[in-house]
Amino acid sequence: MDFKNMKAVFHYGKDSKKYIRQFHEKRIEMVLGELRQYTAEEIRLFRESVIAQVGIIEANRLMAV
């Protein structure tokens, strides 16, 4: 199953919480894999850009992991 373009999953019935948890775990693995492609400097510059646009409090909220 391709999780890259999925934004949500709905599963009803037996073991639905298990399948929803598996979906979230796969999405986390995908995001972490994408983040590993960036250098620390690129992430720092991105964070500074977000802070400049929305302020530090909102940037921290948006970028909380």
C-alpha positions, 0 to 999 in steps of 0.5 A: 500500500502506498502511504505517501499520498494518504492523509487519513485512514478510516477503518471500522470493525474488529481491530480498527484501532490496530489498523489506524495505529499501523497507518500512523506508524507508517506515516511517521516512518515516511516523514522521518525518511523524508526529513533525513534527506535534509541537512541540519543547516537546511532544517535550521534555515527553514525554521528561521524562515517560518519564524520570520513569517509567523513568529516564534510561538506559532512556528514552534507550534507548527513545527512540534514533532 
